[in-house]
Amino acid sequence: MVHLFFVVMWIGGAISLLLILFLVHPESGDELYMKFRIIQVIDDFIIIPGAMGNLLMGIVYGVWTGFGFFKHHWITVKWVLTVAQILFGTFFLGPWVNGNVKLANTLREQAFANDVFQYNFQQSAGWGTAQLLLLLVMLVVSVQKPWGRAVKNNSGY
């Protein structure tokens, strides 16, 4: 249940963030700042804890259950995608979001025409959508458990 709670945080946060990113159209500098500040809060307090919680639960499952880390191909795929998404979010998505909060706060109306702001927005929108799609792929992989076992135990399973 704890794992599912963190999954809901991560996927729900990503959906919320993208809905705000695509559907909220501010008309003033103050509204623009608030839009990106809300996105930052969702990232900092919902998405990041959800992602880190899933990473921690994966470690717990890998160490203290029979699932292991690499016994099943589907678990290996989830590990690779989880770590890749956390690293990409840390080094790219997070800085784009945080950069736009700072730019919107200092530039207000001028941020609408700022090249760096627009670049950050486009990257956040495109790669944020890709991240959500990968999260949904991970959800399907978790439910379907394709590809079978990577390591057979002594009983042949």
C-alpha positions in Angstrom: 0.0 0.0 0.0 2.9 2.4 0.7 4.3 1.7 -2.7 0.9 2.4 -4.3 0.7 5.6 -2.3 4.0 6.8 -3.8 3.0 5.7 -7.3 -0.2 7.8 -7.0 1.9 10.8 -5.8 4.3 10.5 -8.7 1.8 9.9 -11.5 -0.9 12.2 -10.0 1.6 14.9 -9.5 2.9 14.6 -13.1 -0.6 14.7 -14.4 -1.5 17.8 -12.3 1.7 19.6 -13.3 1.1 19.0 -17.0 -2.5 20.1 -16.8 -1.5 23.3 -15.2 1.4 23.7 -17.7 -0.9 23.3 -20.7 -4.3 24.5 -19.6 -3.5 27.6 -17.5 -2.9 30.7 -19.6 -1.8 33.6 -17.4 -2.4 37.1 -18.6 -0.2 39.1 -16.3 3.3 38.7 -14.9 1.9 38.0 -11.4 -0.3 35.2 -12.8 2.7 33.8 -14.7 4.8 33.7 -11.6 2.0 32.0 -9.6 1.5 29.4 -12.4 5.2 28.4 -12.3 5.3 28.6 -8.5 2.4 26.2 -8.2 4.2 23.9 -10.6 7.3 24.1 -8.5 5.3 23.3 -5.3 3.8 20.2 -7.0 7.2 19.1 -8.1 8.9 19.7 -4.7 6.2 18.3 -2.5 4.4 15.7 -4.5 6.5 14.4 -7.5 9.9 14.3 -5.8 8.6 12.6 -2.6 6.6 10.2 -4.8 9.7 9.3 -6.9 12.0 9.0 -3.9 9.4 6.9 -2.0 9.2 4.6 -5.0 13.0 4.3 -5.2 13.1 3.5 -1.4 10.3 1.0 -1.7 12.1 -0.7 -4.6 15.2 -1.0 -2.5 13.1 -2.5 0.4 11.5 -5.0 -2.0 14.8 -5.8 -3.6 16.6 -6.5 -0.3 13.9 -8.0 1.9 11.5 -9.9 -0.4 11.8 -12.6 -3.0 11.5 -10.2 -5.9 15.2 -9.2 -5.7 16.6 -6.6 -8.0 17.2 -8.5 -11.2 15.3 -11.8 -10.9 12.6 -10.7 -13.3 13.1 -8.7 -16.5 10.1 -6.5 -15.7 11.7 -5.5 -12.4 15.0 -4.7 -14.2 13.1 -2.5 -16.7 11.4 -0.7 -13.8 14.7 -0.1 -12.1 16.3 1.4 -15.2 13.3 3.6 -15.9 13.0 4.7 -12.3 16.6 5.7 -11.9 16.7 7.3 -15.3 13.6 9.4 -14.7 14.8 10.5 -11.2 18.2 11.5 -12.7 16.6 13.3 -15.6 14.2 15.1 -13.3 17.0 16.1 -11.0 19.4 17.4 -13.6 17.0 18.8 -16.3 13.3 19.1 -15.5 13.9 20.5 -12.0 16.3 23.2 -13.2 13.9 24.2 -16.0 11.0 24.5 -13.6 13.0 26.3 -10.9 14.6 28.6 -13.6 11.2 29.6 -14.8 10.0 30.4 -11.3 13.0 32.7 -10.8 12.6 34.3 -14.2 8.8 34.9 -13.8 9.5 36.3 -10.3 12.1 38.8 -11.5 10.9 39.6 -15.1 7.1 39.4 -14.6 5.5 40.5 -17.9 8.8 40.5 -19.7 9.1 36.7 -19.0 6.5 36.1 -21.7 9.0 37.1 -24.4 12.2 35.9 -22.7 14.1 33.3 -24.8 15.4 31.3 -21.8 11.9 31.3 -20.2 10.4 30.0 -23.4 13.1 27.4 -23.8 12.5 26.2 -20.3 8.8 26.0 -20.8 9.1 24.1 -24.1 11.6 21.6 -22.6 9.4 21.1 -19.4 6.3 20.5 -21.6 7.9 18.1 -24.0 10.1 16.1 -21.5 7.5 16.3 -18.8 5.0 14.6 -21.2 7.6 12.0 -22.0 8.2 11.4 -18.3 4.5 10.9 -17.7 4.3 8.4 -20.6 7.2 6.5 -19.2 5.5 6.4 -15.8 2.4 5.0 -17.4 4.6 2.4 -19.2 6.0 1.4 -15.8 2.5 1.1 -14.4 1.5 -1.3 -17.3 4.8 -3.3 -16.8 4.0 -3.5 -13.1 0.5 -4.9 -13.7 1.3 -7.1 -16.7 4.7 -8.4 -15.5 5.9 -9.3 -19.0 9.1 -11.1 -20.2 9.3 -13.8 -17.4 12.0 -14.5 -15.0 15.6 -13.4 -15.7 17.1 -15.9 -13.2 15.6 -19.4 -12.7 15.6 -20.8 -9.2 16.5 -24.4 -8.3 12.9 -25.7 -8.9 13.0 -24.6 -12.5 10.7 -21.5 -12.2 
